[in-house]
Amino acid sequence: MEKTLEVKGMTCGHCEKAVKGALEELNGVKSANVHLEQNTVDVSYDEANVSEKEMKEAIEEQGYDVV
Amino acid sequence: MEKTLEVKGMTCGHCEKAVKGALEELNGVKSANVHLEQNTVDVSYDEANVSEKEMKEAIEEQGYDVV
């Protein structure tokens, strides 16, 4: 499944790595690609193994807000 | 010796840590305190052990410009 999440507060390459890394560490997430200018993250995941709630929590743990 | 360096491109807490860490790793730097809003870093250092050039290079290696 593909989904675009809107994430607030990502400003630089470090933020990009933090969010991408936190998502891709989750079992069930295939890939996560951050678009800094758009404040979005495109995630590709298997909805049988990971929920949108878990992905949002992983992002929030890094200090960013998911809209 | 105390000096305030002007650094461009620091946007978030990760940037702050990267610059502070790179400076404090240098032999001769006692402390480095980043002020994100002012785009400055206050450094306290022993000029017998570290030069301003070395400090600027350490910051630039992290991907930031020193004005």
Backbone of each chain as nested JSON, in Angstrom:
{
  "chains": [
    {"id": "A", "residues": [
      {"number": 1, "name": "MET", "atoms": {"N": [0.853, -1.193, 0.0], "CA": [0.0, 0.0, 0.0], "C": [0.892, 1.247, 0.0]}},
      {"number": 2, "name": "GLU", "atoms": {"N": [0.426, 2.291, -0.668], "CA": [1.191, 3.541, -0.722], "C": [0.388, 4.628, -0.02]}},
      {"number": 3, "name": "LYS", "atoms": {"N": [1.079, 5.452, 0.713], "CA": [0.371, 6.547, 1.388], "C": [1.315, 7.733, 1.545]}},
      {"number": 4, "name": "THR", "atoms": {"N": [0.771, 8.927, 1.44], "CA": [1.573, 10.121, 1.685], "C": [1.151, 10.736, 3.013]}},
      {"number": 5, "name": "LEU", "atoms": {"N": [2.118, 10.851, 3.93], "CA": [1.844, 11.47, 5.23], "C": [2.342, 12.903, 5.204]}},
      {"number": 6, "name": "GLU", "atoms": {"N": [1.614, 13.789, 5.864], "CA": [2.047, 15.175, 5.971], "C": [2.708, 15.354, 7.334]}},
      {"number": 7, "name": "VAL", "atoms": {"N": [3.952, 15.804, 7.329], "CA": [4.742, 15.875, 8.56], "C": [5.246, 17.304, 8.749]}},
      {"number": 8, "name": "LYS", "atoms": {"N": [5.016, 17.843, 9.931], "CA": [5.457, 19.216, 10.221], "C": [6.806, 19.252, 10.929]}},
      {"number": 9, "name": "GLY", "atoms": {"N": [7.633, 20.198, 10.573], "CA": [8.855, 20.445, 11.34], "C": [10.132, 19.885, 10.758]}},
      {"number": 10, "name": "MET", "atoms": {"N": [10.042, 19.225, 9.601], "CA": [11.269, 18.698, 8.994], "C": [11.947, 19.842, 8.239]}},
      {"number": 11, "name": "THR", "atoms": {"N": [13.194, 20.136, 8.652], "CA": [13.837, 21.307, 8.049], "C": [15.1, 20.999, 7.254]}},
      {"number": 12, "name": "CYS", "atoms": {"N": [15.749, 19.882, 7.535], "CA": [17.063, 19.671, 6.923], "C": [17.32, 18.2, 6.645]}},
      {"number": 13, "name": "GLY", "atoms": {"N": [18.481, 17.916, 6.125], "CA": [18.84, 16.542, 5.794], "C": [18.868, 15.609, 6.993]}},
      {"number": 14, "name": "HIS", "atoms": {"N": [19.201, 16.172, 8.175], "CA": [19.186, 15.344, 9.378], "C": [17.76, 14.919, 9.71]}},
      {"number": 15, "name": "CYS", "atoms": {"N": [16.834, 15.847, 9.559], "CA": [15.421, 15.552, 9.828], "C": [14.935, 14.471, 8.858]}},
      {"number": 16, "name": "GLU", "atoms": {"N": [15.327, 14.637, 7.61], "CA": [14.946, 13.668, 6.582], "C": [15.421, 12.267, 6.965]}},
      {"number": 17, "name": "LYS", "atoms": {"N": [16.687, 12.177, 7.382], "CA": [17.236, 10.874, 7.77], "C": [16.543, 10.309, 8.995]}},
      {"number": 18, "name": "ALA", "atoms": {"N": [16.234, 11.178, 9.956], "CA": [15.607, 10.718, 11.2], "C": [14.234, 10.114, 10.913]}},
      {"number": 19, "name": "VAL", "atoms": {"N": [13.457, 10.787, 10.071], "CA": [12.1, 10.319, 9.78], "C": [12.143, 9.079, 8.877]}},
      {"number": 20, "name": "LYS", "atoms": {"N": [12.949, 9.139, 7.85], "CA": [13.086, 7.992, 6.941], "C": [13.562, 6.756, 7.713]}},
      {"number": 21, "name": "GLY", "atoms": {"N": [14.584, 6.942, 8.542], "CA": [15.141, 5.823, 9.294], "C": [14.14, 5.221, 10.268]}},
      {"number": 22, "name": "ALA", "atoms": {"N": [13.393, 6.082, 10.959], "CA": [12.426, 5.584, 11.94], "C": [11.334, 4.767, 11.256]}},
      {"number": 23, "name": "LEU", "atoms": {"N": [10.917, 5.21, 10.086], "CA": [9.869, 4.472, 9.364], "C": [10.404, 3.162, 8.801]}},
      {"number": 24, "name": "GLU", "atoms": {"N": [11.566, 3.23, 8.18], "CA": [12.087, 2.031, 7.515], "C": [12.543, 0.964, 8.514]}},
      {"number": 25, "name": "GLU", "atoms": {"N": [12.691, 1.361, 9.768], "CA": [13.005, 0.386, 10.816], "C": [11.786, -0.461, 11.188]}},
      {"number": 26, "name": "LEU", "atoms": {"N": [10.606, 0.053, 10.892], "CA": [9.386, -0.674, 11.27], "C": [9.2, -1.893, 10.378]}},
      {"number": 27, "name": "ASN", "atoms": {"N": [8.855, -2.996, 11.016], "CA": [8.53, -4.193, 10.265], "C": [7.255, -3.915, 9.453]}},
      {"number": 28, "name": "GLY", "atoms": {"N": [7.318, -4.137, 8.155], "CA": [6.152, -3.89, 7.312], "C": [6.311, -2.672, 6.422]}},
      {"number": 29, "name": "VAL", "atoms": {"N": [7.25, -1.794, 6.772], "CA": [7.493, -0.631, 5.914], "C": [8.552, -0.995, 4.883]}},
      {"number": 30, "name": "LYS", "atoms": {"N": [8.198, -0.852, 3.62], "CA": [9.138, -1.191, 2.543], "C": [10.059, -0.027, 2.219]}},
      {"number": 31, "name": "SER", "atoms": {"N": [9.494, 1.161, 2.135], "CA": [10.322, 2.333, 1.862], "C": [9.613, 3.584, 2.346]}},
      {"number": 32, "name": "ALA", "atoms": {"N": [10.41, 4.585, 2.651], "CA": [9.874, 5.88, 3.082], "C": [10.729, 6.949, 2.422]}},
      {"number": 33, "name": "ASN", "atoms": {"N": [10.083, 7.838, 1.7], "CA": [10.821, 8.891, 1.013], "C": [10.292, 10.264, 1.394]}},
      {"number": 34, "name": "VAL", "atoms": {"N": [11.197, 11.049, 1.95], "CA": [10.831, 12.363, 2.483], "C": [10.978, 13.429, 1.399]}},
      {"number": 35, "name": "HIS", "atoms": {"N": [10.002, 14.31, 1.337], "CA": [10.09, 15.485, 0.465], "C": [10.043, 16.711, 1.361]}},
      {"number": 36, "name": "LEU", "atoms": {"N": [11.223, 17.246, 1.644], "CA": [11.344, 18.343, 2.603], "C": [10.518, 19.56, 2.202]}},
      {"number": 37, "name": "GLU", "atoms": {"N": [10.571, 19.915, 0.936], "CA": [9.903, 21.141, 0.481], "C": [8.381, 21.025, 0.62]}},
      {"number": 38, "name": "GLN", "atoms": {"N": [7.89, 19.797, 0.443], "CA": [6.438, 19.582, 0.525], "C": [5.975, 19.189, 1.929]}},
      {"number": 39, "name": "ASN", "atoms": {"N": [6.921, 18.982, 2.845], "CA": [6.562, 18.482, 4.181], "C": [5.776, 17.187, 4.114]}},
      {"number": 40, "name": "THR", "atoms": {"N": [6.209, 16.285, 3.247], "CA": [5.511, 15.01, 3.118], "C": [6.497, 13.842, 3.153]}},
      {"number": 41, "name": "VAL", "atoms": {"N": [5.93, 12.671, 3.452], "CA": [6.69, 11.42, 3.375], "C": [5.832, 10.422, 2.619]}},
      {"number": 42, "name": "ASP", "atoms": {"N": [6.379, 9.872, 1.556], "CA": [5.695, 8.798, 0.83], "C": [6.141, 7.48, 1.431]}},
      {"number": 43, "name": "VAL", "atoms": {"N": [5.196, 6.707, 1.923], "CA": [5.553, 5.408, 2.485], "C": [4.915, 4.292, 1.676]}},
      {"number": 44, "name": "SER", "atoms": {"N": [5.69, 3.258, 1.513], "CA": [5.192, 2.045, 0.874], "C": [5.249, 0.972, 1.951]}},
      {"number": 45, "name": "TYR", "atoms": {"N": [4.118, 0.344, 2.241], "CA": [4.086, -0.592, 3.375], "C": [3.072, -1.703, 3.159]}},
      {"number": 46, "name": "ASP", "atoms": {"N": [3.226, -2.707, 3.981], "CA": [2.316, -3.846, 3.95], "C": [1.343, -3.66, 5.11]}},
      {"number": 47, "name": "GLU", "atoms": {"N": [0.098, -3.357, 4.792], "CA": [-0.868, -3.023, 5.856], "C": [-1.199, -4.224, 6.747]}},
      {"number": 48, "name": "ALA", "atoms": {"N": [-0.756, -5.42, 6.362], "CA": [-0.939, -6.591, 7.238], "C": [0.07, -6.561, 8.39]}},
      {"number": 49, "name": "ASN", "atoms": {"N": [1.169, -5.836, 8.204], "CA": [2.239, -5.859, 9.21], "C": [2.438, -4.559, 9.978]}},
      {"number": 50, "name": "VAL", "atoms": {"N": [1.931, -3.473, 9.448], "CA": [2.141, -2.198, 10.136], "C": [0.922, -1.307, 9.891]}},
      {"number": 51, "name": "SER", "atoms": {"N": [0.568, -0.56, 10.946], "CA": [-0.596, 0.322, 10.831], "C": [-0.155, 1.764, 10.633]}},
      {"number": 52, "name": "GLU", "atoms": {"N": [-1.068, 2.59, 10.154], "CA": [-0.765, 4.004, 9.998], "C": [-0.47, 4.615, 11.374]}},
      {"number": 53, "name": "LYS", "atoms": {"N": [-1.166, 4.122, 12.386], "CA": [-0.942, 4.617, 13.753], "C": [0.506, 4.371, 14.195]}},
      {"number": 54, "name": "GLU", "atoms": {"N": [1.025, 3.193, 13.904], "CA": [2.41, 2.876, 14.285], "C": [3.399, 3.779, 13.535]}},
      {"number": 55, "name": "MET", "atoms": {"N": [3.102, 4.035, 12.28], "CA": [3.997, 4.905, 11.498], "C": [3.971, 6.322, 12.05]}},
      {"number": 56, "name": "LYS", "atoms": {"N": [2.774, 6.794, 12.387], "CA": [2.676, 8.152, 12.96], "C": [3.432, 8.247, 14.278]}},
      {"number": 57, "name": "GLU", "atoms": {"N": [3.299, 7.213, 15.1], "CA": [3.997, 7.224, 16.388], "C": [5.519, 7.24, 16.194]}},
      {"number": 58, "name": "ALA", "atoms": {"N": [5.982, 6.491, 15.221], "CA": [7.431, 6.448, 14.952], "C": [7.944, 7.832, 14.545]}},
      {"number": 59, "name": "ILE", "atoms": {"N": [7.148, 8.545, 13.779], "CA": [7.534, 9.899, 13.353], "C": [7.503, 10.853, 14.551]}},
      {"number": 60, "name": "GLU", "atoms": {"N": [6.448, 10.733, 15.343], "CA": [6.309, 11.626, 16.494], "C": [7.412, 11.405, 17.524]}},
      {"number": 61, "name": "GLU", "atoms": {"N": [7.856, 10.179, 17.656], "CA": [8.97, 9.879, 18.569], "C": [10.242, 10.624, 18.173]}},
      {"number": 62, "name": "GLN", "atoms": {"N": [10.354, 10.942, 16.896], "CA": [11.524, 11.689, 16.424], "C": [11.36, 13.186, 16.626]}},
      {"number": 63, "name": "GLY", "atoms": {"N": [10.201, 13.583, 17.101], "CA": [9.991, 14.987, 17.419], "C": [9.237, 15.79, 16.364]}},
      {"number": 64, "name": "TYR", "atoms": {"N": [8.554, 15.097, 15.47], "CA": [7.812, 15.787, 14.401], "C": [6.326, 15.514, 14.555]}},
      {"number": 65, "name": "ASP", "atoms": {"N": [5.521, 16.437, 14.059], "CA": [4.069, 16.258, 14.122], "C": [3.535, 15.76, 12.8]}},
      {"number": 66, "name": "VAL", "atoms": {"N": [2.653, 14.772, 12.889], "CA": [1.971, 14.296, 11.692], "C": [0.608, 14.975, 11.648]}},
      {"number": 67, "name": "VAL", "atoms": {"N": [0.305, 15.609, 10.536], "CA": [-0.946, 16.378, 10.42], "C": [-2.108, 15.412, 10.188]}}
    ]},
    {"id": "B", "residues": [
      {"number": 1, "name": "MET", "atoms": {"N": [39.886, 31.948, 25.432], "CA": [39.391, 32.997, 24.544], "C": [37.945, 32.685, 24.165]}},
      {"number": 2, "name": "GLU", "atoms": {"N": [37.166, 33.762, 24.015], "CA": [35.763, 33.581, 23.645], "C": [35.552, 34.205, 22.274]}},
      {"number": 3, "name": "LYS", "atoms": {"N": [34.762, 33.546, 21.457], "CA": [34.492, 34.114, 20.137], "C": [33.104, 33.67, 19.679]}},
      {"number": 4, "name": "THR", "atoms": {"N": [32.424, 34.543, 18.967], "CA": [31.134, 34.171, 18.391], "C": [31.29, 34.032, 16.889]}},
      {"number": 5, "name": "LEU", "atoms": {"N": [30.991, 32.843, 16.384], "CA": [31.056, 32.601, 14.945], "C": [29.651, 32.679, 14.366]}},
      {"number": 6, "name": "GLU", "atoms": {"N": [29.555, 33.22, 13.151], "CA": [28.256, 33.259, 12.472], "C": [28.203, 32.101, 11.496]}},
      {"number": 7, "name": "VAL", "atoms": {"N": [27.2, 31.264, 11.645], "CA": [27.113, 30.033, 10.847], "C": [25.779, 29.998, 10.114]}},
      {"number": 8, "name": "LYS", "atoms": {"N": [25.84, 29.752, 8.799], "CA": [24.612, 29.707, 8.0], "C": [24.108, 28.277, 7.814]}},
      {"number": 9, "name": "GLY", "atoms": {"N": [22.8, 28.111, 7.865], "CA": [22.212, 26.832, 7.489], "C": [21.797, 25.933, 8.636]}},
      {"number": 10, "name": "MET", "atoms": {"N": [22.011, 26.371, 9.869], "CA": [21.581, 25.539, 11.001], "C": [20.086, 25.761, 11.223]}},
      {"number": 11, "name": "THR", "atoms": {"N": [19.323, 24.687, 11.125], "CA": [17.865, 24.855, 11.187], "C": [17.199, 24.152, 12.356]}},
      {"number": 12, "name": "CYS", "atoms": {"N": [17.83, 23.123, 12.9], "CA": [17.098, 22.317, 13.895], "C": [18.042, 21.774, 14.956]}},
      {"number": 13, "name": "GLY", "atoms": {"N": [17.489, 21.038, 15.875], "CA": [18.268, 20.476, 16.964], "C": [19.366, 19.534, 16.504]}},
      {"number": 14, "name": "HIS", "atoms": {"N": [19.122, 18.843, 15.367], "CA": [20.163, 17.967, 14.842], "C": [21.35, 18.79, 14.35]}},
      {"number": 15, "name": "CYS", "atoms": {"N": [21.059, 19.901, 13.721], "CA": [22.126, 20.787, 13.227], "C": [22.93, 21.313, 14.41]}},
      {"number": 16, "name": "GLU", "atoms": {"N": [22.207, 21.705, 15.43], "CA": [22.843, 22.218, 16.644], "C": [23.823, 21.188, 17.207]}},
      {"number": 17, "name": "LYS", "atoms": {"N": [23.355, 19.934, 17.309], "CA": [24.209, 18.868, 17.842], "C": [25.413, 18.608, 16.953]}},
      {"number": 18, "name": "ALA", "atoms": {"N": [25.201, 18.657, 15.646], "CA": [26.29, 18.361, 14.706], "C": [27.401, 19.398, 14.835]}},
      {"number": 19, "name": "VAL", "atoms": {"N": [27.02, 20.658, 14.913], "CA": [28.014, 21.736, 14.987], "C": [28.683, 21.758, 16.363]}},
      {"number": 20, "name": "LYS", "atoms": {"N": [27.877, 21.672, 17.383], "CA": [28.426, 21.658, 18.756], "C": [29.386, 20.484, 18.927]}},
      {"number": 21, "name": "GLY", "atoms": {"N": [28.968, 19.31, 18.472], "CA": [29.79, 18.109, 18.62], "C": [31.101, 18.207, 17.861]}},
      {"number": 22, "name": "ALA", "atoms": {"N": [31.037, 18.735, 16.639], "CA": [32.252, 18.837, 15.822], "C": [33.258, 19.782, 16.467]}},
      {"number": 23, "name": "LEU", "atoms": {"N": [32.761, 20.861, 17.045], "CA": [33.662, 21.82, 17.689], "C": [34.235, 21.26, 18.989]}},
      {"number": 24, "name": "GLU", "atoms": {"N": [33.384, 20.673, 19.791], "CA": [33.844, 20.207, 21.105], "C": [34.766, 18.996, 20.996]}},
      {"number": 25, "name": "GLU", "atoms": {"N": [34.761, 18.362, 19.84], "CA": [35.691, 17.254, 19.596], "C": [37.12, 17.761, 19.372]}},
      {"number": 26, "name": "LEU", "atoms": {"N": [37.249, 19.009, 18.991], "CA": [38.582, 19.549, 18.708], "C": [39.366, 19.756, 19.997]}},
      {"number": 27, "name": "ASN", "atoms": {"N": [40.615, 19.35, 19.948], "CA": [41.501, 19.594, 21.073], "C": [41.685, 21.113, 21.201]}},
      {"number": 28, "name": "GLY", "atoms": {"N": [41.428, 21.649, 22.367], "CA": [41.576, 23.089, 22.575], "C": [40.245, 23.816, 22.703]}},
      {"number": 29, "name": "VAL", "atoms": {"N": [39.161, 23.187, 22.241], "CA": [37.843, 23.813, 22.396], "C": [37.259, 23.367, 23.731]}},
      {"number": 30, "name": "LYS", "atoms": {"N": [36.928, 24.353, 24.555], "CA": [36.371, 24.043, 25.877], "C": [34.862, 23.854, 25.801]}},
      {"number": 31, "name": "SER", "atoms": {"N": [34.192, 24.751, 25.089], "CA": [32.745, 24.604, 24.941], "C": [32.288, 25.319, 23.691]}},
      {"number": 32, "name": "ALA", "atoms": {"N": [31.176, 24.866, 23.144], "CA": [30.568, 25.495, 21.973], "C": [29.064, 25.499, 22.201]}},
      {"number": 33, "name": "ASN", "atoms": {"N": [28.476, 26.679, 22.128], "CA": [27.034, 26.788, 22.36], "C": [26.356, 27.455, 21.174]}},
      {"number": 34, "name": "VAL", "atoms": {"N": [25.434, 26.699, 20.588], "CA": [24.758, 27.14, 19.368], "C": [23.497, 27.928, 19.719]}},
      {"number": 35, "name": "HIS", "atoms": {"N": [23.295, 29.027, 19.014], "CA": [22.054, 29.788, 19.13], "C": [21.386, 29.766, 17.761]}},
      {"number": 36, "name": "LEU", "atoms": {"N": [20.434, 28.863, 17.62], "CA": [19.815, 28.631, 16.308], "C": [19.174, 29.89, 15.74]}},
      {"number": 37, "name": "GLU", "atoms": {"N": [18.462, 30.625, 16.583], "CA": [17.703, 31.787, 16.105], "C": [18.634, 32.891, 15.611]}},
      {"number": 38, "name": "GLN", "atoms": {"N": [19.811, 32.952, 16.237], "CA": [20.772, 34.005, 15.856], "C": [21.77, 33.536, 14.805]}},
      {"number": 39, "name": "ASN", "atoms": {"N": [21.724, 32.235, 14.461], "CA": [22.723, 31.665, 13.548], "C": [24.147, 31.91, 14.032]}},
      {"number": 40, "name": "THR", "atoms": {"N": [24.338, 31.696, 15.314], "CA": [25.668, 31.908, 15.883], "C": [26.087, 30.728, 16.761]}},
      {"number": 41, "name": "VAL", "atoms": {"N": [27.395, 30.65, 16.953], "CA": [27.963, 29.677, 17.893], "C": [28.971, 30.421, 18.762]}},
      {"number": 42, "name": "ASP", "atoms": {"N": [28.778, 30.353, 20.059], "CA": [29.757, 30.913, 20.995], "C": [30.751, 29.821, 21.337]}},
      {"number": 43, "name": "VAL", "atoms": {"N": [32.024, 30.08, 21.065], "CA": [33.032, 29.084, 21.403], "C": [33.986, 29.65, 22.444]}},
      {"number": 44, "name": "SER", "atoms": {"N": [34.359, 28.763, 23.342], "CA": [35.368, 29.088, 24.334], "C": [36.524, 28.141, 24.057]}},
      {"number": 45, "name": "TYR", "atoms": {"N": [37.706, 28.699, 23.81], "CA": [38.81, 27.841, 23.385], "C": [40.155, 28.396, 23.828]}},
      {"number": 46, "name": "ASP", "atoms": {"N": [41.126, 27.513, 23.755], "CA": [42.491, 27.884, 24.092], "C": [43.24, 28.124, 22.78]}},
      {"number": 47, "name": "GLU", "atoms": {"N": [43.543, 29.377, 22.497], "CA": [44.128, 29.713, 21.193], "C": [45.529, 29.133, 20.985]}},
      {"number": 48, "name": "ALA", "atoms": {"N": [46.111, 28.584, 22.06], "CA": [47.41, 27.906, 21.921], "C": [47.231, 26.525, 21.281]}},
      {"number": 49, "name": "ASN", "atoms": {"N": [46.013, 25.976, 21.372], "CA": [45.785, 24.606, 20.908], "C": [44.905, 24.476, 19.679]}},
      {"number": 50, "name": "VAL", "atoms": {"N": [44.139, 25.499, 19.38], "CA": [43.237, 25.395, 18.232], "C": [43.098, 26.774, 17.589]}},
      {"number": 51, "name": "SER", "atoms": {"N": [43.025, 26.782, 16.259], "CA": [42.908, 28.06, 15.55], "C": [41.463, 28.27, 15.081]}},
      {"number": 52, "name": "GLU", "atoms": {"N": [41.168, 29.502, 14.744], "CA": [39.84, 29.8, 14.23], "C": [39.628, 29.065, 12.906]}},
      {"number": 53, "name": "LYS", "atoms": {"N": [40.7, 28.927, 12.13], "CA": [40.613, 28.204, 10.855], "C": [40.191, 26.756, 11.079]}},
      {"number": 54, "name": "GLU", "atoms": {"N": [40.77, 26.11, 12.082], "CA": [40.404, 24.705, 12.356], "C": [38.94, 24.594, 12.78]}},
      {"number": 55, "name": "MET", "atoms": {"N": [38.495, 25.563, 13.555], "CA": [37.095, 25.528, 13.992], "C": [36.161, 25.733, 12.81]}},
      {"number": 56, "name": "LYS", "atoms": {"N": [36.524, 26.663, 11.927], "CA": [35.679, 26.899, 10.741], "C": [35.622, 25.656, 9.857]}},
      {"number": 57, "name": "GLU", "atoms": {"N": [36.772, 25.004, 9.708], "CA": [36.798, 23.793, 8.879], "C": [35.931, 22.688, 9.48]}},
      {"number": 58, "name": "ALA", "atoms": {"N": [35.96, 22.573, 10.804], "CA": [35.146, 21.537, 11.463], "C": [33.66, 21.784, 11.215]}},
      {"number": 59, "name": "ILE", "atoms": {"N": [33.269, 23.057, 11.227], "CA": [31.86, 23.4, 10.975], "C": [31.508, 23.125, 9.517]}},
      {"number": 60, "name": "GLU", "atoms": {"N": [32.402, 23.516, 8.624], "CA": [32.137, 23.336, 7.198], "C": [32.057, 21.862, 6.812]}},
      {"number": 61, "name": "GLU", "atoms": {"N": [32.834, 21.036, 7.512], "CA": [32.766, 19.583, 7.258], "C": [31.384, 19.016, 7.578]}},
      {"number": 62, "name": "GLN", "atoms": {"N": [30.678, 19.68, 8.46], "CA": [29.32, 19.241, 8.797], "C": [28.29, 19.761, 7.796]}},
      {"number": 63, "name": "GLY", "atoms": {"N": [28.738, 20.577, 6.863], "CA": [27.829, 21.036, 5.813], "C": [27.273, 22.431, 6.009]}},
      {"number": 64, "name": "TYR", "atoms": {"N": [27.896, 23.201, 6.885], "CA": [27.416, 24.568, 7.143], "C": [28.46, 25.588, 6.717]}},
      {"number": 65, "name": "ASP", "atoms": {"N": [27.991, 26.779, 6.395], "CA": [28.91, 27.837, 6.003], "C": [29.183, 28.775, 7.166]}},
      {"number": 66, "name": "VAL", "atoms": {"N": [30.452, 29.113, 7.323], "CA": [30.813, 30.118, 8.331], "C": [30.977, 31.445, 7.6]}},
      {"number": 67, "name": "VAL", "atoms": {"N": [30.282, 32.461, 8.079], "CA": [30.296, 33.76, 7.407], "C": [31.599, 34.49, 7.709]}}
    ]}
  ]
}
